[in-house]
Amino acid sequence: MTSSARLLIVGPQGSGKGTQGARIAQALGVPAVSTGDVFRANIQAGTALGEQVKAITAAGNLVSDELTGQIVRDRLSEADAATGFLLDGYPRNIQQVNDLDAFLTDRGESLDAVIELSVPREESIARLALRAQEQGRTDDTDEAIAKRLAIYESETAPILDVYRERGIVDQVDGVGTLDEITERITAALTARDITRPATV
Ligand code: ADP
């Protein structure tokens, strides 16, 4: 039995990775660490960090690797992430993969699985349009969506090749009901013997 659950969920904008990531993290009893959520919370609260990233995120650009990496390392150093965590939105490019590797290797840790949530482009665009109406996210403008999808294709999708070479990627069909998709992810993790880690 694997005694850790160090996970990453990857998928294009509108794939539902935030929703599914939160569900899976909850089921496994590990913290969901979403860089996008951290930035949004800071923008909302008007912190210095929020001020720093506000314009960048609204335009659909990436925050610097240094700043994002520091935020993730700080969060993963908290006690509740000792045996597991679910990363959502980080790493998002090869440099961030290398930064995360260095951090985890230093601690004698590594990712146990990477969930690739697949949805057809038209489906994710339709979902984003709906989310723009419902939530009014500042980065759900047509322009910022196009920018984020382009960055996903050019910078984020390639990180899956790195993890695929390590044999830790599970591709999951992201079209279906919320429960169906959660069930598919759970089945993939169970097949890897990844279950709720024992608390330390
Ligand atoms: P989405 O996946 O829909 O683009 P996220 O909530 O993951 O939304 O991210 C929102 C924004 O936060 C990104 O467009 C980017 O500006 C910033 N961000 C999130 N994660 C990272 C990251 N790993 N590196 C750089 N910027 C990031």
Boltz pocket constraint, residues with backbone or C-beta under 6 A from the ligand:
constraints:
  - pocket:
      binder: B
      contacts: [[A, 11], [A, 12], [A, 13], [A, 14], [A, 35], [A, 36], [A, 37], [A, 39], [A, 56], [A, 57], [A, 58], [A, 60], [A, 61], [A, 62], [A, 63], [A, 64], [A, 65], [A, 68], [A, 88], [A, 89], [A, 90], [A, 91], [A, 92], [A, 96], [A, 139], [A, 148]]
      max_distance: 6.0
